[in-house]
Amino acid sequence: MLTLKQLRDNKEEAIRRLEKKGVDAAPIIDRIEELDDRRKALQNELDGCLAEQNAAAKQIGVLMGKGEKEAAEAKKQEVAALKVRSQQLKEESDVVAVELQNEIVKLPNFPADIVPEGRTAEDNVVVKLVENYTDIPG
């Protein structure tokens, strides 16, 4: 199976090599890049949300220590909202990751460099032809 790194690092070569097998990989690779970018953006947003959640949770303890219960309750509500948002981002990220994997598996492996271009067996090059077959002792 091809990897995301192979497709991202050398997109043009991937397209060229897959054309050898008769596969129009450009639109699939474009979709893969789009999904990967979305997955990364969701992960960054999730990381930021979790960092805010942790910072707000620490502030709750400080506020409670100072006796500022109303402010602490407001922070608790903020943390609860951040938890909901984090869960939404995680679920969306999981869906995008599955879509990304489904797109990647649509592409066949790269053919070897010695493989001739073509779509059917008639396009193959005969390397060796054996005319006499021997009986295999049974």
CORHU-V140423 format. One record per backbone hydrogen bond with DSSP energy under -0.5 kcal/mol. CO is the residue of the C=O (numbers start at 0). NH is the residue of the N-H. E is the energy in kcal/mol with one decimal. If there is no record, write none. Layout:
co: <CO/CO>
nh: <NH/NH>
e: <E/E>
//
This chain:
co: <2/3/4/5/7/9/10/11/12/13/14/15/17/17/18/19/21/22/24/25/26/27/28/29/30/31/32/33/34/35/36/37/38/39/40/41/42/43/44/45/46/47/48/49/50/51/52/53/54/55/56/57/58/59/60/61/62/62/63/66/67/68/69/70/71/72/73/74/75/76/77/78/79/80/81/82/83/84/85/86/87/88/89/90/91/92/93/94/95/96/97/98/99/100/102/103/111/119/120/124/128/130/134>
nh: <6/7/8/9/10/13/14/15/16/17/18/19/20/22/21/117/23/24/28/29/30/31/32/33/34/35/36/37/38/39/40/41/42/43/44/45/46/47/48/49/50/51/52/53/54/55/56/57/58/59/60/61/62/63/64/65/66/67/66/68/71/72/73/74/75/76/77/78/79/80/81/82/83/84/85/86/87/88/89/90/91/92/93/94/95/96/97/98/99/100/101/102/103/104/105/106/114/122/123/126/130/132/136>
e: <-1.8/-2.6/-3.0/-1.3/-0.6/-2.3/-2.5/-2.4/-3.0/-2.2/-1.8/-1.0/-1.0/-2.2/-1.8/-1.5/-0.5/-1.4/-3.1/-2.5/-2.0/-2.3/-2.6/-2.2/-2.7/-2.6/-2.6/-2.1/-2.7/-2.4/-2.3/-2.6/-2.2/-2.5/-2.4/-2.7/-2.7/-2.2/-2.4/-2.7/-2.1/-2.4/-2.4/-2.4/-2.4/-2.8/-2.2/-2.0/-1.8/-1.5/-1.2/-1.6/-3.0/-2.7/-2.1/-1.5/-0.6/-2.5/-0.9/-1.5/-2.0/-2.5/-2.0/-2.1/-2.2/-2.0/-1.9/-2.7/-2.3/-2.2/-2.3/-2.3/-2.0/-2.4/-2.7/-2.2/-2.1/-2.5/-2.5/-2.4/-2.5/-2.6/-2.2/-2.0/-2.4/-2.4/-2.0/-2.3/-2.7/-2.3/-2.4/-1.8/-2.3/-2.1/-1.2/-1.5/-1.6/-1.5/-1.6/-0.6/-0.6/-0.6/-0.6>
//
